[in-house]
Each structure stands twice: as C-alpha cells, then as structure tokens.
Amino acid sequence: MNPETLITVEGATKDYTVQGARATLRALRGIDLTVRRGEVLAIVGESGCGKTTLSRLILGIEEPTSGHVSLKGKAATGYGRLSRAALIQPIFQDPYSSLNPRMTIGQIIAAPLVVRGRGSRRERQAHVMEAMRQVGLAEHLRNAYPGQLSGGQRQRVAIARALIGEPEILVCDEPTSALDVSVQSQILNLIAELRARFSLTIVLISHNLAVVHHLADRVAVMYLGQIVESGPTEEIFASPRHHYTRALLDAILVPEAHRRLPRLTIDAEFPSPLAPPPGCAFHPRCPAADAVCREIDPPPVDEGDTRFRCHHPLPTPT
Amino acid sequence: MSALLEVENLRLEIATDLGRLYPVQGVSLTLDAGETLAVVGESGCGKSLSAMAITGLVPSRAKLTADRIALKGKSLLGLRESEWRGIRGRRIAVVFQDPMTSLDPCYTIEDQMREIGRQHLALDAHALRARMLDLLRRVGISSPETRLSQYPHQLSGGLRQRVMIAIALMCEPELIIADEPTTALDVTIQAQVLRLLADLQEEHGFGLILITHDLGVVAGAADRIAVMYAGQVVESGPTDTVLSAPAHPYTEGLLRSIPVPGRTARGAPLGFIPGVVPRPDAPLIACGFINRCPRPVPACAAPIPLMPIDPAHAARCIRPCIDGQIVERHAATGTAA
C-alpha cells in the first residue's frame, strides 16, 4: 500500500501585483506536486524561481491565485491557526531573525505549548527540557537569550520549537545556508536523525545540491515558477533529463583535489519573472533550444518515476 | 625576485567597549603575480580583516602591526592616506561579496566607473568611455551601452558582480582581493563568475586573493590555500595537496563535514567539529584548536608555530597527519619528535 499523501498541490499559480499595481508577477505558473508521509522532498532552484512562494502556499500562509494546495485532503488555508500549527511547522534560514531576542530559550521553545494551553507550567518545563535534549542543547541554555547563542545553537532552538508540538510536516527553507560549514553538518545530521525518529515528512528548500543529494528522497527542480523536472534523487542526479538540471549539477563545486572550474553550457542571465520568455521559459539559456522551444511551452512528460518539461530531453544512459 | 605580495606576522588589535580583541594573530602570506591564493575559514576567523589590512583598510580603533607588508618589494607599512590613494583601486583592487552594498545606488554604472578612471587614469572623456565599454564587454556583459546608463538596482546580482569586476580592472591592478565574490550569487552564476575571474587572470596576470568560506570554490579556483582559524593560518599549501591530504585536524574536520554527491553515503551522518571557536579576547597562549581537536596532547597547551611538512605545505600542529599517519613533532624545532 502506498503511504498516505500528506501534501497535494494541483495546478497552483500565484500572482503578485508589483510596481504599485502596474504589473503582475506570476511567481508560480502551474505547480503539481505530491508529498507522501515520511518522505523528504527537496525543492531546488535559483533565487526568483518561486521556491519560497511555493513553501508559503504549503504552509497555508498564502492562498494560491488559482489551483489547490491541500494538507491531508483539506485546503492548507482552511485550517485554524492551532490545528495547522499542530500539523505543519516551518524552519527558516536565518536563526538570527527567526527567534525573538527578548525571550529566553526556554520561553521560545515552550511558546507553541503555551499558545495551545497545553499542560501545566511544570509539565511544559519537562517537555522543553526533553526537546532541548533531543536537539542537543545543553540544559543551562534554557535561561539564555538568543543573542548569547551561536548560529548553530540558535538553529537547534528553532528546530526544538518546531518539533515540540509534534507536527507531521516540517518545511525547512535553506536551514543551513546561514551557518558555518562545520556547524552545517551538525544541523543536517540532526534533521536526518529527527526525521527517522519521528517519521517526519519534510519539504526541504535549498539551492545547495550537495545537501539535497544527502537528505532528500525526491527532488523537484524549479525554474521561473514551474517544476521543470522531478523524480527520485538518485535518478535525477545520475541522469537528469532537463538541461537546467544538468547545469545545476555541473555547477556543484566539490572540495576535492584536481577539480577544475566547470564550464557551464548555459547562458548567464536569469530572465525577469515579470516577463517570462514565451515558449519554454528556459529557452534563452538552453543549449538545445530551437524554434519549437521558442513557441511552445513543453508539457510535462512522465518516464518511469521522473517527470520533466522539455522538448529535447537529455538522453538516459543505456 | 621578490613575490608580488609579502605579508609577515600581521596582527590586529581592536579596542572595543567590551575590551580588547585580537582577531588577527600573526598572519603571514605570500603571493606571486598570476597566482591565486584562497584564504579559507569560517566566520570570525579573521580572513577578511587580514585581507583588508593589506589594503590599509582597518576598523577604527584598530591597531595594525606587522613585520612586513610589501607589494613588489616595496613596503606598504606606515603609508599616509594620500599615498594609499595611488595604490588602492589602482595597484590593488577589491571585489566585495555583496555588489548591492558596494555599488552606490544613487549613481549610474557609468558615473561609478568614470570616478575610478578620473582618479587614476589620464584619459580624455572619449577614451575613458571606450575603455569602460571594452571592460564591460570583457566581463561578459552583452549590451554595455545600455548597462552604463543604468543604476545598480536595475541589474541582477550576477551582472552587478560583473560590473564590480570591471571596475576592479579599470586600472589594470597588480593584485585583486576578492572577498566572498560569489557567496551572494546563485550556483550557476557563481560558477560563471569564478570562471570569469580565472580567464581574466590568465589574460592580465594579476595576483588574486580569494577569500571564501567555501572549500568547493577553492577546489577549482585557487593554486594555493591558506586555512585560517581563530586569527591564525593553521595550514597552507598547494590546493590539491591540502584537499587530498589535509595535515591539520581543523582542515580535516571541515572537509569531512561537507557532503559530496557520489562520495558521502546518502543520509549517513556527516563528520562535524564539536565545540565553538575561542573568543578573540586574548592573544592565544595555546593551540587555538585545542578544545575542538580530536587528538590533543599536553604539549598543545603552548603556542604552536606554523611548521613545514614539505617545502610547499605547512601546518600549525604538533600532531599533523602526514601520508595518512599522525606524526609527532616538536613545537620548538618543527622536526619529528
């Protein structure tokens, strides 16, 4: 039996009016996506591709302009504040701005319980200690303020706060990008460990493909408001079908001896999301683009577990 | 023949309201013309402060001392501000991480490029404009006439960084210091900007100091690496040597903590470095890494010098890893114990 689908996104678009209502920015242009229970889905893409907008729809912070986003079969925006918080929690990139500087670590982590009126003071205290232990924070930090903690410790606080209400889904938006290298790996290890222990479902938003490869079961590659390729991580990394995915993989800089800088086969400039190119949005940068690509937006094609949008997909190795 | 840049025993002391800080504690670097040196380290290790000190830019209330800072054999120590003006921007150019804050939002690209040209180059208006257009073309900007009349906010991050590089090249500098030049950029743009710097270096022969926290950036882009930790260089050597055979436990720990597709097992725990960096509130009287080190010994509780492993490779460690073996050395002599 297939595991239960927790997140369903169907034909979701999101428009924002910008420049004083003089223009419409279509941040998402028809997203279809499902995430099953226990799965880690990574959303990758460059800035402006819409990955954070998509995460906001999944979190129910914003309503799609058209299409549907549902969590466990119910519209993401249809939940009450508390019931949604019990189901899905965000972890943000910057642990310097996502924690209230005037609350102690203990207060920050307990806040979700306080809001829900759960437990007595003493029970909450015990719960906070347990959460701190799970994320590897020393007990005495309970009375410290965020300003007294290192970046890695703060991200642990954010994770403890997200987990204390026992949510089923975590949405991690670049959870390690603001951290130093030696600390990043500890947070990645923690996320992997907690995921296994609590069978969490995770939506991981990242531009770091090495991190994505390490943690994710499935990958969705976004470009200019569309998912241009999605599928199992191993398959996407071994044989990408979309030229943009290929370029992202080529651009990974690996700390190994005898590496040379990659020469990418794509052009430099990301087009303005205010005026996406006609046809395939990627065609101005694509080495394989021809007349068809300039006119017709490629429909999604399914091959095995992989889905891509390209008129001239890269061959699979035989 | 002297090196393009020599830095010996650079120290910075900063008086703050909360006491004295020692963010740079005896950094020595050399760089030849046409060479790229990557200065690698995590936030607060002193890499940017060290590099900026080379250009005479230090925080207010900072005291800089060094045995030597010299460009082509000529000392840069104790120069007056008026003398610096003939060097900064002209012989030494800097490219910063965030081109949105290092370009002035109120002036067009042309204004900002012309400013540098007028300061340092004896060109008439026509020749100067021709030079600006030529430089923008060389950094891969396809419609330079349009770009010249635009303001920084009208350009993408990648374009702004290309403009910064073009500005750095205005006076054909001998040395370019690039401080995290690609950290704010998207991955595909990052690869292209690094490639651009390498191509331009080949063409112009400038020395390049690349300051970065990203060992992946180093791998393709630098000839040599200096790894900094707690205000000191803890390991230096040719890029390939340091990446394939790190001698210092800090370098080793960093490399083990980075996931590499195809090499690290997916989902398996990554290596990490326990503990935190020491506060820079006192000069180090022991190895700065002692509290986080997997193999400390009592002798580590004394200042450790940077000791050669071979003529090109050195580590500030009395128990470095050489050819896969932990080797014991004497701090005083740097020889095997």
Interface residues (C-beta under 8 A of the other chain):
Chain A: E46 S47 S150 D180 V181 S182 V183 Q184 S185 Q186 L188 N189 A192 E193 H207 N208 L209 A210 V211 H213 H214 L215 T233 E234 F237 A247 L248 D250 A251 I252 L253 V254 P255 E256 A257 H258 R259 R260 L261 P262 R263 L264 I266 A268 E269 F270
Chain B: E42 S43 G140 S156 G157 G158 L159 D186 V187 T188 I189 Q190 A191 Q192 L194 R195 A198 H213 D214 L215 G216 V217 V218 A219 G220 A221 T239 D240 T241 L243 S244 G253 L254 L255 S257 I258 P259 V260 P261 G262 R263 T264 R266 G267 P269 L270 G271 F272 I273 V276
